[in-house]
Amino acid sequence: MSKRKSIEQIAFLLEMIDKIAFIVDRHQSVVNALEDTEGQLALLMAVSQIGETLNKIDVDTIKLLDLDMEQKGAYETRNFIVHDYDGVDLYLIERVISDYLPEMKVKLQKFDI
C-alpha cells in the first residue's frame, strides 16, 4: 500500500477521534453523549468508522505505529456495533472513547503526515 493511502487513512482516523471529542465536549461528558439519541448515534458511527478504517491500514504501518492490539480491538468493536446494534454495551463504548482513543491518537500522531 502506498504511503499516501496510509496518510489519508491516518488523517481520517485523527479526524474521527477529534469529532468524537467534539461531540463529548458538546455534551459535557461521554456518558451524557451516550444518553442523548443523536450523540449516541454519532459516537457509535464514528467508533465503527475507526474500526473499519484501522482494519484497512497495511500491516507495515500498523507495526510501525505499534497498533496491533488497537487494530484488532477496534475492528471487533466495529463488528459489535454493526451486527448487534440493539445489544451494544454502552459502558464498553464509554471505555473505548475515554481510555483507548486518547492513547491511539498519540500513536497515530507519530506517523509522518
N, CA, C and O atoms as CSV, one atom per row, in Angstrom:
chain,resi,resn,atom,element,x,y,z
A,1,MET,N,N,0.851,-1.180,0.000
A,1,MET,CA,C,0.000,0.000,0.000
A,1,MET,C,C,0.890,1.235,0.000
A,1,MET,O,O,1.972,1.228,0.587
A,2,SER,N,N,0.445,2.264,-0.640
A,2,SER,CA,C,1.256,3.471,-0.740
A,2,SER,C,C,1.242,4.274,0.558
A,2,SER,O,O,0.309,4.205,1.359
A,3,LYS,N,N,2.307,5.027,0.723
A,3,LYS,CA,C,2.375,5.880,1.912
A,3,LYS,C,C,1.249,6.918,1.857
A,3,LYS,O,O,0.694,7.295,2.889
A,4,ARG,N,N,0.922,7.367,0.661
A,4,ARG,CA,C,-0.150,8.356,0.511
A,4,ARG,C,C,-1.477,7.819,1.047
A,4,ARG,O,O,-2.216,8.533,1.725
A,5,LYS,N,N,-1.774,6.555,0.738
A,5,LYS,CA,C,-3.016,5.944,1.219
A,5,LYS,C,C,-2.993,5.840,2.746
A,5,LYS,O,O,-3.993,6.120,3.408
A,6,SER,N,N,-1.848,5.438,3.298
A,6,SER,CA,C,-1.722,5.357,4.760
A,6,SER,C,C,-1.917,6.728,5.390
A,6,SER,O,O,-2.575,6.851,6.423
A,7,ILE,N,N,-1.350,7.753,4.776
A,7,ILE,CA,C,-1.508,9.118,5.285
A,7,ILE,C,C,-2.978,9.515,5.296
A,7,ILE,O,O,-3.461,10.090,6.271
A,8,GLU,N,N,-3.684,9.210,4.223
A,8,GLU,CA,C,-5.118,9.543,4.136
A,8,GLU,C,C,-5.907,8.799,5.216
A,8,GLU,O,O,-6.782,9.383,5.856
A,9,GLN,N,N,-5.605,7.528,5.420
A,9,GLN,CA,C,-6.316,6.744,6.419
A,9,GLN,C,C,-6.037,7.257,7.832
A,9,GLN,O,O,-6.948,7.359,8.653
A,10,ILE,N,N,-4.797,7.573,8.104
A,10,ILE,CA,C,-4.449,8.079,9.433
A,10,ILE,C,C,-5.063,9.449,9.663
A,10,ILE,O,O,-5.543,9.735,10.760
A,11,ALA,N,N,-5.054,10.294,8.650
A,11,ALA,CA,C,-5.700,11.614,8.769
A,11,ALA,C,C,-7.189,11.443,9.058
A,11,ALA,O,O,-7.751,12.183,9.865
A,12,PHE,N,N,-7.831,10.473,8.404
A,12,PHE,CA,C,-9.248,10.216,8.648
A,12,PHE,C,C,-9.480,9.736,10.082
A,12,PHE,O,O,-10.426,10.172,10.738
A,13,LEU,N,N,-8.617,8.837,10.568
A,13,LEU,CA,C,-8.742,8.350,11.945
A,13,LEU,C,C,-8.606,9.490,12.940
A,13,LEU,O,O,-9.385,9.583,13.889
A,14,LEU,N,N,-7.630,10.351,12.733
A,14,LEU,CA,C,-7.446,11.504,13.627
A,14,LEU,C,C,-8.654,12.436,13.570
A,14,LEU,O,O,-9.058,12.997,14.588
A,15,GLU,N,N,-9.224,12.597,12.388
A,15,GLU,CA,C,-10.421,13.426,12.243
A,15,GLU,C,C,-11.596,12.823,13.015
A,15,GLU,O,O,-12.336,13.545,13.682
A,16,MET,N,N,-11.767,11.510,12.925
A,16,MET,CA,C,-12.854,10.841,13.659
A,16,MET,C,C,-12.662,10.976,15.168
A,16,MET,O,O,-13.621,11.220,15.900
A,17,ILE,N,N,-11.428,10.819,15.630
A,17,ILE,CA,C,-11.159,10.962,17.065
A,17,ILE,C,C,-11.462,12.392,17.508
A,17,ILE,O,O,-12.024,12.598,18.584
A,18,ASP,N,N,-11.099,13.377,16.696
A,18,ASP,CA,C,-11.403,14.771,17.021
A,18,ASP,C,C,-12.909,15.041,17.014
A,18,ASP,O,O,-13.410,15.799,17.845
A,19,LYS,N,N,-13.617,14.428,16.088
A,19,LYS,CA,C,-15.075,14.607,16.044
A,19,LYS,C,C,-15.738,13.981,17.277
A,19,LYS,O,O,-16.691,14.532,17.828
A,20,ILE,N,N,-15.226,12.839,17.694
A,20,ILE,CA,C,-15.738,12.217,18.922
A,20,ILE,C,C,-15.505,13.152,20.105
A,20,ILE,O,O,-16.393,13.342,20.937
A,21,ALA,N,N,-14.315,13.731,20.178
A,21,ALA,CA,C,-14.007,14.668,21.270
A,21,ALA,C,C,-14.945,15.873,21.223
A,21,ALA,O,O,-15.381,16.356,22.268
A,22,PHE,N,N,-15.257,16.359,20.035
A,22,PHE,CA,C,-16.171,17.491,19.880
A,22,PHE,C,C,-17.564,17.130,20.407
A,22,PHE,O,O,-18.178,17.912,21.133
A,23,ILE,N,N,-18.053,15.955,20.041
A,23,ILE,CA,C,-19.373,15.504,20.491
A,23,ILE,C,C,-19.399,15.362,22.010
A,23,ILE,O,O,-20.348,15.794,22.665
A,24,VAL,N,N,-18.363,14.761,22.558
A,24,VAL,CA,C,-18.279,14.579,24.011
A,24,VAL,C,C,-18.229,15.939,24.707
A,24,VAL,O,O,-18.927,16.152,25.699
A,25,ASP,N,N,-17.417,16.852,24.199
A,25,ASP,CA,C,-17.326,18.197,24.787
A,25,ASP,C,C,-18.670,18.910,24.730
A,25,ASP,O,O,-19.073,19.564,25.692
A,26,ARG,N,N,-19.352,18.785,23.618
A,26,ARG,CA,C,-20.644,19.454,23.459
A,26,ARG,C,C,-21.669,18.940,24.468
A,26,ARG,O,O,-22.535,19.686,24.922
A,27,HIS,N,N,-21.560,17.660,24.810
A,27,HIS,CA,C,-22.481,17.064,25.777
A,27,HIS,C,C,-21.928,17.090,27.204
A,27,HIS,O,O,-22.605,16.668,28.142
A,28,GLN,N,N,-20.732,17.570,27.361
A,28,GLN,CA,C,-20.045,17.748,28.641
A,28,GLN,C,C,-19.523,16.454,29.263
A,28,GLN,O,O,-18.873,16.503,30.308
A,29,SER,N,N,-19.788,15.302,28.652
A,29,SER,CA,C,-19.202,14.041,29.112
A,29,SER,C,C,-19.557,12.937,28.117
A,29,SER,O,O,-20.486,13.064,27.320
A,30,VAL,N,N,-18.798,11.867,28.189
A,30,VAL,CA,C,-19.089,10.708,27.334
A,30,VAL,C,C,-20.449,10.126,27.712
A,30,VAL,O,O,-21.248,9.788,26.839
A,31,VAL,N,N,-20.703,10.012,28.988
A,31,VAL,CA,C,-21.976,9.429,29.453
A,31,VAL,C,C,-23.156,10.252,28.943
A,31,VAL,O,O,-24.124,9.690,28.431
A,32,ASN,N,N,-23.087,11.570,29.076
A,32,ASN,CA,C,-24.175,12.426,28.582
A,32,ASN,C,C,-24.370,12.255,27.077
A,32,ASN,O,O,-25.503,12.201,26.597
A,33,ALA,N,N,-23.275,12.169,26.339
A,33,ALA,CA,C,-23.377,12.000,24.885
A,33,ALA,C,C,-24.029,10.664,24.543
A,33,ALA,O,O,-24.840,10.585,23.620
A,34,LEU,N,N,-23.680,9.624,25.278
A,34,LEU,CA,C,-24.259,8.304,25.009
A,34,LEU,C,C,-25.711,8.208,25.460
A,34,LEU,O,O,-26.448,7.357,24.962
A,35,GLU,N,N,-26.131,9.043,26.375
A,35,GLU,CA,C,-27.531,9.062,26.815
A,35,GLU,C,C,-28.423,9.864,25.871
A,35,GLU,O,O,-29.645,9.720,25.892
A,36,ASP,N,N,-27.815,10.701,25.053
A,36,ASP,CA,C,-28.541,11.500,24.074
A,36,ASP,C,C,-28.654,10.701,22.770
A,36,ASP,O,O,-27.658,10.152,22.299
A,37,THR,N,N,-29.838,10.629,22.190
A,37,THR,CA,C,-30.051,9.825,20.985
A,37,THR,C,C,-29.104,10.224,19.864
A,37,THR,O,O,-28.428,9.371,19.287
A,38,GLU,N,N,-29.051,11.513,19.552
A,38,GLU,CA,C,-28.160,11.963,18.470
A,38,GLU,C,C,-26.699,11.738,18.819
A,38,GLU,O,O,-25.913,11.302,17.978
A,39,GLY,N,N,-26.339,12.032,20.050
A,39,GLY,CA,C,-24.962,11.830,20.479
A,39,GLY,C,C,-24.562,10.372,20.392
A,39,GLY,O,O,-23.478,10.043,19.910
A,40,GLN,N,N,-25.439,9.502,20.860
A,40,GLN,CA,C,-25.155,8.062,20.827
A,40,GLN,C,C,-24.972,7.576,19.393
A,40,GLN,O,O,-24.012,6.867,19.093
A,41,LEU,N,N,-25.887,7.954,18.515
A,41,LEU,CA,C,-25.784,7.524,17.123
A,41,LEU,C,C,-24.493,8.033,16.475
A,41,LEU,O,O,-23.822,7.298,15.752
A,42,ALA,N,N,-24.159,9.286,16.741
A,42,ALA,CA,C,-22.945,9.860,16.169
A,42,ALA,C,C,-21.693,9.167,16.699
A,42,ALA,O,O,-20.778,8.869,15.932
A,43,LEU,N,N,-21.647,8.912,17.992
A,43,LEU,CA,C,-20.477,8.249,18.578
A,43,LEU,C,C,-20.336,6.822,18.071
A,43,LEU,O,O,-19.230,6.385,17.753
A,44,LEU,N,N,-21.429,6.101,17.994
A,44,LEU,CA,C,-21.360,4.728,17.509
A,44,LEU,C,C,-20.907,4.681,16.056
A,44,LEU,O,O,-20.129,3.804,15.680
A,45,MET,N,N,-21.378,5.604,15.247
A,45,MET,CA,C,-20.946,5.641,13.846
A,45,MET,C,C,-19.457,5.964,13.756
A,45,MET,O,O,-18.731,5.324,12.996
A,46,ALA,N,N,-19.003,6.939,14.513
A,46,ALA,CA,C,-17.596,7.330,14.466
A,46,ALA,C,C,-16.687,6.200,14.954
A,46,ALA,O,O,-15.643,5.941,14.355
A,47,VAL,N,N,-17.076,5.537,16.026
A,47,VAL,CA,C,-16.276,4.420,16.547
A,47,VAL,C,C,-16.239,3.282,15.531
A,47,VAL,O,O,-15.196,2.656,15.339
A,48,SER,N,N,-17.367,3.009,14.880
A,48,SER,CA,C,-17.376,1.943,13.870
A,48,SER,C,C,-16.527,2.322,12.664
A,48,SER,O,O,-15.881,1.460,12.069
A,49,GLN,N,N,-16.519,3.596,12.296
A,49,GLN,CA,C,-15.680,4.056,11.188
A,49,GLN,C,C,-14.194,3.913,11.530
A,49,GLN,O,O,-13.384,3.568,10.669
A,50,ILE,N,N,-13.850,4.176,12.768
A,50,ILE,CA,C,-12.464,3.999,13.218
A,50,ILE,C,C,-12.069,2.532,13.077
A,50,ILE,O,O,-10.991,2.230,12.566
A,51,GLY,N,N,-12.923,1.627,13.520
A,51,GLY,CA,C,-12.629,0.198,13.411
A,51,GLY,C,C,-12.479,-0.251,11.974
A,51,GLY,O,O,-11.569,-1.015,11.652
A,52,GLU,N,N,-13.357,0.212,11.114
A,52,GLU,CA,C,-13.313,-0.158,9.697
A,52,GLU,C,C,-12.039,0.364,9.033
A,52,GLU,O,O,-11.368,-0.368,8.305
A,53,THR,N,N,-11.715,1.609,9.282
A,53,THR,CA,C,-10.540,2.223,8.654
A,53,THR,C,C,-9.249,1.639,9.194
A,53,THR,O,O,-8.330,1.346,8.430
A,54,LEU,N,N,-9.173,1.472,10.488
A,54,LEU,CA,C,-7.962,0.917,11.092
A,54,LEU,C,C,-7.689,-0.488,10.552
A,54,LEU,O,O,-6.533,-0.880,10.393
A,55,ASN,N,N,-8.732,-1.230,10.276
A,55,ASN,CA,C,-8.587,-2.579,9.736
A,55,ASN,C,C,-8.019,-2.582,8.315
A,55,ASN,O,O,-7.454,-3.586,7.880
A,56,LYS,N,N,-8.161,-1.480,7.595
A,56,LYS,CA,C,-7.694,-1.390,6.211
A,56,LYS,C,C,-6.244,-0.912,6.090
A,56,LYS,O,O,-5.663,-0.977,5.006
A,57,ILE,N,N,-5.664,-0.439,7.173
A,57,ILE,CA,C,-4.288,0.063,7.117
A,57,ILE,C,C,-3.329,-1.102,6.963
A,57,ILE,O,O,-3.506,-2.152,7.581
A,58,ASP,N,N,-2.317,-0.912,6.139
A,58,ASP,CA,C,-1.387,-2.004,5.849
A,58,ASP,C,C,-0.598,-2.430,7.088
A,58,ASP,O,O,-0.389,-1.653,8.019
A,59,VAL,N,N,-0.176,-3.673,7.064
A,59,VAL,CA,C,0.490,-4.312,8.196
A,59,VAL,C,C,1.758,-3.559,8.614
A,59,VAL,O,O,2.023,-3.410,9.806
A,60,ASP,N,N,2.530,-3.092,7.650
A,60,ASP,CA,C,3.775,-2.391,7.980
A,60,ASP,C,C,3.511,-1.116,8.779
A,60,ASP,O,O,4.237,-0.817,9.727
A,61,THR,N,N,2.490,-0.377,8.407
A,61,THR,CA,C,2.153,0.855,9.121
A,61,THR,C,C,1.626,0.529,10.515
A,61,THR,O,O,1.955,1.216,11.482
A,62,ILE,N,N,0.817,-0.508,10.619
A,62,ILE,CA,C,0.302,-0.935,11.928
A,62,ILE,C,C,1.461,-1.291,12.850
A,62,ILE,O,O,1.481,-0.881,14.010
A,63,LYS,N,N,2.412,-2.039,12.348
A,63,LYS,CA,C,3.574,-2.429,13.166
A,63,LYS,C,C,4.429,-1.212,13.509
A,63,LYS,O,O,4.895,-1.080,14.641
A,64,LEU,N,N,4.635,-0.331,12.545
A,64,LEU,CA,C,5.430,0.876,12.767
A,64,LEU,C,C,4.863,1.721,13.907
A,64,LEU,O,O,5.611,2.270,14.717
A,65,LEU,N,N,3.534,1.819,13.961
A,65,LEU,CA,C,2.870,2.648,14.967
A,65,LEU,C,C,2.477,1.863,16.223
A,65,LEU,O,O,1.859,2.412,17.136
A,66,ASP,N,N,2.835,0.587,16.262
A,66,ASP,CA,C,2.519,-0.272,17.402
A,66,ASP,C,C,1.009,-0.272,17.680
A,66,ASP,O,O,0.566,-0.044,18.806
A,67,LEU,N,N,0.244,-0.532,16.630
A,67,LEU,CA,C,-1.216,-0.521,16.732
A,67,LEU,C,C,-1.836,-1.902,16.521
A,67,LEU,O,O,-3.011,-2.005,16.167
A,68,ASP,N,N,-1.059,-2.958,16.734
A,68,ASP,CA,C,-1.579,-4.315,16.522
A,68,ASP,C,C,-2.823,-4.595,17.360
A,68,ASP,O,O,-3.849,-5.035,16.840
A,69,MET,N,N,-2.719,-4.339,18.649
A,69,MET,CA,C,-3.847,-4.616,19.550
A,69,MET,C,C,-5.019,-3.681,19.264
A,69,MET,O,O,-6.174,-4.105,19.293
A,70,GLU,N,N,-4.728,-2.421,18.989
A,70,GLU,CA,C,-5.792,-1.455,18.703
A,70,GLU,C,C,-6.546,-1.835,17.440
A,70,GLU,O,O,-7.768,-1.701,17.375
A,71,GLN,N,N,-5.812,-2.312,16.428
A,71,GLN,CA,C,-6.453,-2.696,15.179
A,71,GLN,C,C,-7.454,-3.825,15.420
A,71,GLN,O,O,-8.594,-3.760,14.961
A,72,LYS,N,N,-7.031,-4.833,16.124
A,72,LYS,CA,C,-7.901,-5.978,16.403
A,72,LYS,C,C,-9.098,-5.557,17.254
A,72,LYS,O,O,-10.239,-5.888,16.931
A,73,GLY,N,N,-8.842,-4.837,18.328
A,73,GLY,CA,C,-9.921,-4.410,19.216
A,73,GLY,C,C,-10.903,-3.464,18.551
A,73,GLY,O,O,-12.111,-3.558,18.765
A,74,ALA,N,N,-10.376,-2.548,17.740
A,74,ALA,CA,C,-11.245,-1.585,17.063
A,74,ALA,C,C,-12.154,-2.274,16.060
A,74,ALA,O,O,-13.322,-1.912,15.922
A,75,TYR,N,N,-11.620,-3.269,15.358
A,75,TYR,CA,C,-12.452,-3.965,14.381
A,75,TYR,C,C,-13.493,-4.837,15.074
A,75,TYR,O,O,-14.623,-4.948,14.598
A,76,GLU,N,N,-13.128,-5.449,16.179
A,76,GLU,CA,C,-14.099,-6.231,16.949
A,76,GLU,C,C,-15.209,-5.325,17.497
A,76,GLU,O,O,-16.380,-5.703,17.504
A,77,THR,N,N,-14.829,-4.132,17.952
A,77,THR,CA,C,-15.825,-3.169,18.438
A,77,THR,C,C,-16.738,-2.743,17.304
A,77,THR,O,O,-17.951,-2.634,17.480
A,78,ARG,N,N,-16.151,-2.503,16.141
A,78,ARG,CA,C,-16.934,-2.141,14.949
A,78,ARG,C,C,-17.960,-3.231,14.648
A,78,ARG,O,O,-19.132,-2.937,14.414
A,79,ASN,N,N,-17.517,-4.493,14.653
A,79,ASN,CA,C,-18.436,-5.600,14.379
A,79,ASN,C,C,-19.532,-5.696,15.427
A,79,ASN,O,O,-20.687,-5.976,15.106
A,80,PHE,N,N,-19.174,-5.466,16.658
A,80,PHE,CA,C,-20.139,-5.494,17.758
A,80,PHE,C,C,-21.225,-4.436,17.531
A,80,PHE,O,O,-22.412,-4.707,17.710
A,81,ILE,N,N,-20.809,-3.240,17.139
A,81,ILE,CA,C,-21.765,-2.149,16.888
A,81,ILE,C,C,-22.630,-2.463,15.675
A,81,ILE,O,O,-23.853,-2.341,15.736
A,82,VAL,N,N,-22.009,-2.863,14.585
A,82,VAL,CA,C,-22.720,-3.047,13.318
A,82,VAL,C,C,-23.651,-4.255,13.337
A,82,VAL,O,O,-24.748,-4.199,12.781
A,83,HIS,N,N,-23.229,-5.331,13.962
A,83,HIS,CA,C,-24.011,-6.562,13.886
A,83,HIS,C,C,-24.914,-6.821,15.088
A,83,HIS,O,O,-25.757,-7.717,15.033
A,84,ASP,N,N,-24.762,-6.068,16.162
A,84,ASP,CA,C,-25.573,-6.308,17.351
A,84,ASP,C,C,-26.007,-4.976,17.937
A,84,ASP,O,O,-25.839,-4.719,19.129
A,85,TYR,N,N,-26.564,-4.140,17.086
A,85,TYR,CA,C,-26.874,-2.770,17.483
A,85,TYR,C,C,-27.733,-2.688,18.731
A,85,TYR,O,O,-27.442,-1.895,19.627
A,86,ASP,N,N,-28.783,-3.488,18.810
A,86,ASP,CA,C,-29.677,-3.428,19.972
A,86,ASP,C,C,-28.979,-3.848,21.254
A,86,ASP,O,O,-29.390,-3.450,22.344
A,87,GLY,N,N,-27.944,-4.636,21.135
A,87,GLY,CA,C,-27.269,-5.133,22.320
A,87,GLY,C,C,-25.945,-4.449,22.610
A,87,GLY,O,O,-25.140,-4.979,23.375
A,88,VAL,N,N,-25.701,-3.299,22.026
A,88,VAL,CA,C,-24.429,-2.614,22.233
A,88,VAL,C,C,-24.275,-2.231,23.701
A,88,VAL,O,O,-25.154,-1.605,24.292
A,89,ASP,N,N,-23.157,-2.616,24.265
A,89,ASP,CA,C,-22.841,-2.292,25.648
A,89,ASP,C,C,-22.260,-0.875,25.675
A,89,ASP,O,O,-21.103,-0.664,25.312
A,90,LEU,N,N,-23.060,0.074,26.101
A,90,LEU,CA,C,-22.613,1.473,26.079
A,90,LEU,C,C,-21.480,1.731,27.061
A,90,LEU,O,O,-20.699,2.664,26.873
A,91,TYR,N,N,-21.381,0.919,28.101
A,91,TYR,CA,C,-20.251,1.056,29.026
A,91,TYR,C,C,-18.946,0.728,28.292
A,91,TYR,O,O,-17.929,1.390,28.502
A,92,LEU,N,N,-18.980,-0.290,27.435
A,92,LEU,CA,C,-17.804,-0.625,26.632
A,92,LEU,C,C,-17.434,0.535,25.714
A,92,LEU,O,O,-16.260,0.881,25.592
A,93,ILE,N,N,-18.423,1.130,25.075
A,93,ILE,CA,C,-18.168,2.265,24.182
A,93,ILE,C,C,-17.601,3.440,24.980
A,93,ILE,O,O,-16.689,4.127,24.521
A,94,GLU,N,N,-18.140,3.661,26.160
A,94,GLU,CA,C,-17.615,4.719,27.028
A,94,GLU,C,C,-16.135,4.484,27.325
A,94,GLU,O,O,-15.332,5.415,27.254
A,95,ARG,N,N,-15.775,3.260,27.652
A,95,ARG,CA,C,-14.376,2.916,27.952
A,95,ARG,C,C,-13.488,3.106,26.726
A,95,ARG,O,O,-12.375,3.622,26.834
A,96,VAL,N,N,-13.979,2.690,25.565
A,96,VAL,CA,C,-13.217,2.870,24.325
A,96,VAL,C,C,-12.919,4.346,24.110
A,96,VAL,O,O,-11.780,4.724,23.836
A,97,ILE,N,N,-13.941,5.173,24.235
A,97,ILE,CA,C,-13.784,6.606,23.998
A,97,ILE,C,C,-12.902,7.252,25.057
A,97,ILE,O,O,-12.039,8.066,24.728
A,98,SER,N,N,-13.101,6.908,26.300
A,98,SER,CA,C,-12.360,7.544,27.399
A,98,SER,C,C,-10.932,7.036,27.532
A,98,SER,O,O,-10.018,7.821,27.786
A,99,ASP,N,N,-10.728,5.731,27.362
A,99,ASP,CA,C,-9.440,5.127,27.678
A,99,ASP,C,C,-8.572,4.817,26.462
A,99,ASP,O,O,-7.363,5.047,26.488
A,100,TYR,N,N,-9.176,4.300,25.408
A,100,TYR,CA,C,-8.380,3.796,24.299
A,100,TYR,C,C,-8.130,4.815,23.184
A,100,TYR,O,O,-7.041,4.853,22.610
A,101,LEU,N,N,-9.125,5.631,22.879
A,101,LEU,CA,C,-8.932,6.585,21.789
A,101,LEU,C,C,-7.843,7.624,22.060
A,101,LEU,O,O,-7.090,7.955,21.144
A,102,PRO,N,N,-7.730,8.151,23.285
A,102,PRO,CA,C,-6.637,9.101,23.527
A,102,PRO,C,C,-5.252,8.467,23.314
A,102,PRO,O,O,-4.353,9.104,22.765
A,103,GLU,N,N,-5.089,7.220,23.751
A,103,GLU,CA,C,-3.818,6.520,23.553
A,103,GLU,C,C,-3.574,6.260,22.069
A,103,GLU,O,O,-2.451,6.406,21.586
A,104,MET,N,N,-4.618,5.879,21.351
A,104,MET,CA,C,-4.493,5.623,19.925
A,104,MET,C,C,-4.119,6.911,19.185
A,104,MET,O,O,-3.308,6.888,18.258
A,105,LYS,N,N,-4.710,8.024,19.597
A,105,LYS,CA,C,-4.419,9.290,18.949
A,105,LYS,C,C,-2.932,9.629,19.068
A,105,LYS,O,O,-2.321,10.082,18.100
A,106,VAL,N,N,-2.362,9.416,20.223
A,106,VAL,CA,C,-0.928,9.684,20.429
A,106,VAL,C,C,-0.097,8.843,19.462
A,106,VAL,O,O,0.843,9.347,18.847
A,107,LYS,N,N,-0.437,7.579,19.329
A,107,LYS,CA,C,0.299,6.697,18.420
A,107,LYS,C,C,0.134,7.140,16.971
A,107,LYS,O,O,1.106,7.155,16.216
A,108,LEU,N,N,-1.072,7.498,16.578
A,108,LEU,CA,C,-1.331,7.926,15.204
A,108,LEU,C,C,-0.579,9.215,14.868
A,108,LEU,O,O,-0.115,9.395,13.742
A,109,GLN,N,N,-0.465,10.092,15.836
A,109,GLN,CA,C,0.214,11.368,15.584
A,109,GLN,C,C,1.722,11.200,15.375
A,109,GLN,O,O,2.398,12.136,14.946
A,110,LYS,N,N,2.239,10.031,15.671
A,110,LYS,CA,C,3.659,9.765,15.438
A,110,LYS,C,C,3.957,9.485,13.967
A,110,LYS,O,O,5.114,9.516,13.549
A,111,PHE,N,N,2.915,9.213,13.184
A,111,PHE,CA,C,3.111,8.942,11.761
A,111,PHE,C,C,3.446,10.246,11.053
A,111,PHE,O,O,2.835,11.283,11.310
A,112,ASP,N,N,4.409,10.179,10.175
A,112,ASP,CA,C,4.886,11.370,9.449
A,112,ASP,C,C,3.898,11.747,8.357
A,112,ASP,O,O,3.970,11.240,7.238
A,113,ILE,N,N,2.977,12.640,8.690
A,113,ILE,CA,C,1.952,13.081,7.722
A,113,ILE,C,C,2.448,14.283,6.968
A,113,ILE,O,O,1.740,14.808,6.109
